Amino acid sequence: MTVHGFRTQGAFLLSAVREGGATRWVRLASEAGAPCVVRRGIAGPVEVRDARGRRTE
């Protein structure tokens, strides 16, 4: 399943891919420039990158 450009509360755009029962990637973008806090339930390591693809953590 793929979701692309889903507009969420707070002026965020969400895109994500889920394959084989696992979330492969999620992308969040703020249209208003506001910070976003994400609570995840994904097992295993999570890699966070900025808009330019650079690791942020």
Rosetta constraint file for C-alpha pairs under 8 A:
AtomPair CA 1 CA 17 HARMONIC 5.90 0.50
AtomPair CA 1 CA 18 HARMONIC 5.25 0.50
AtomPair CA 1 CA 19 HARMONIC 6.49 0.50
AtomPair CA 2 CA 15 HARMONIC 7.48 0.50
AtomPair CA 2 CA 16 HARMONIC 5.80 0.50
AtomPair CA 2 CA 17 HARMONIC 4.57 0.50
AtomPair CA 2 CA 18 HARMONIC 6.44 0.50
AtomPair CA 3 CA 14 HARMONIC 7.40 0.50
AtomPair CA 3 CA 15 HARMONIC 5.10 0.50
AtomPair CA 3 CA 16 HARMONIC 5.23 0.50
AtomPair CA 3 CA 17 HARMONIC 6.54 0.50
AtomPair CA 4 CA 14 HARMONIC 6.50 0.50
AtomPair CA 4 CA 15 HARMONIC 4.21 0.50
AtomPair CA 4 CA 16 HARMONIC 6.57 0.50
AtomPair CA 5 CA 13 HARMONIC 5.30 0.50
AtomPair CA 5 CA 14 HARMONIC 5.43 0.50
AtomPair CA 5 CA 15 HARMONIC 5.46 0.50
AtomPair CA 6 CA 13 HARMONIC 5.41 0.50
AtomPair CA 6 CA 14 HARMONIC 4.96 0.50
AtomPair CA 6 CA 15 HARMONIC 6.41 0.50
AtomPair CA 7 CA 11 HARMONIC 6.72 0.50
AtomPair CA 7 CA 12 HARMONIC 5.84 0.50
AtomPair CA 7 CA 13 HARMONIC 4.69 0.50
AtomPair CA 7 CA 14 HARMONIC 6.40 0.50
AtomPair CA 8 CA 12 HARMONIC 5.23 0.50
AtomPair CA 8 CA 13 HARMONIC 6.14 0.50
AtomPair CA 8 CA 14 HARMONIC 7.10 0.50
AtomPair CA 11 CA 30 HARMONIC 6.09 0.50
AtomPair CA 11 CA 31 HARMONIC 5.38 0.50
AtomPair CA 11 CA 32 HARMONIC 6.03 0.50
AtomPair CA 12 CA 28 HARMONIC 6.53 0.50
AtomPair CA 12 CA 29 HARMONIC 5.47 0.50
AtomPair CA 12 CA 30 HARMONIC 4.46 0.50
AtomPair CA 12 CA 31 HARMONIC 5.70 0.50
AtomPair CA 12 CA 32 HARMONIC 7.67 0.50
AtomPair CA 13 CA 27 HARMONIC 7.98 0.50
AtomPair CA 13 CA 28 HARMONIC 5.63 0.50
AtomPair CA 13 CA 29 HARMONIC 5.13 0.50
AtomPair CA 13 CA 30 HARMONIC 6.43 0.50
AtomPair CA 13 CA 31 HARMONIC 7.15 0.50
AtomPair CA 14 CA 26 HARMONIC 7.25 0.50
AtomPair CA 14 CA 27 HARMONIC 5.75 0.50
AtomPair CA 14 CA 28 HARMONIC 4.78 0.50
AtomPair CA 14 CA 29 HARMONIC 6.72 0.50
AtomPair CA 15 CA 26 HARMONIC 5.82 0.50
AtomPair CA 15 CA 27 HARMONIC 5.10 0.50
AtomPair CA 15 CA 28 HARMONIC 6.64 0.50
AtomPair CA 16 CA 23 HARMONIC 7.63 0.50
AtomPair CA 16 CA 24 HARMONIC 7.54 0.50
AtomPair CA 16 CA 25 HARMONIC 5.54 0.50
AtomPair CA 16 CA 26 HARMONIC 4.24 0.50
AtomPair CA 16 CA 27 HARMONIC 6.13 0.50
AtomPair CA 17 CA 23 HARMONIC 6.05 0.50
AtomPair CA 17 CA 24 HARMONIC 5.53 0.50
AtomPair CA 17 CA 25 HARMONIC 5.61 0.50
AtomPair CA 17 CA 26 HARMONIC 6.71 0.50
AtomPair CA 18 CA 22 HARMONIC 5.48 0.50
AtomPair CA 18 CA 23 HARMONIC 4.22 0.50
AtomPair CA 18 CA 24 HARMONIC 5.48 0.50
AtomPair CA 18 CA 25 HARMONIC 7.42 0.50
AtomPair CA 19 CA 23 HARMONIC 6.43 0.50
AtomPair CA 19 CA 24 HARMONIC 6.70 0.50
AtomPair CA 23 CA 42 HARMONIC 7.51 0.50
AtomPair CA 30 CA 34 HARMONIC 6.07 0.50
AtomPair CA 30 CA 35 HARMONIC 7.37 0.50
AtomPair CA 30 CA 36 HARMONIC 7.61 0.50
AtomPair CA 42 CA 46 HARMONIC 7.86 0.50
AtomPair CA 47 CA 55 HARMONIC 7.18 0.50
AtomPair CA 47 CA 57 HARMONIC 7.70 0.50
AtomPair CA 48 CA 55 HARMONIC 5.72 0.50
AtomPair CA 48 CA 56 HARMONIC 5.76 0.50
AtomPair CA 48 CA 57 HARMONIC 6.37 0.50
AtomPair CA 49 CA 53 HARMONIC 5.19 0.50
AtomPair CA 49 CA 54 HARMONIC 5.03 0.50
AtomPair CA 49 CA 55 HARMONIC 4.24 0.50
AtomPair CA 49 CA 56 HARMONIC 5.26 0.50
AtomPair CA 49 CA 57 HARMONIC 7.81 0.50
AtomPair CA 50 CA 54 HARMONIC 5.41 0.50
AtomPair CA 50 CA 55 HARMONIC 6.44 0.50
AtomPair CA 50 CA 56 HARMONIC 6.24 0.50
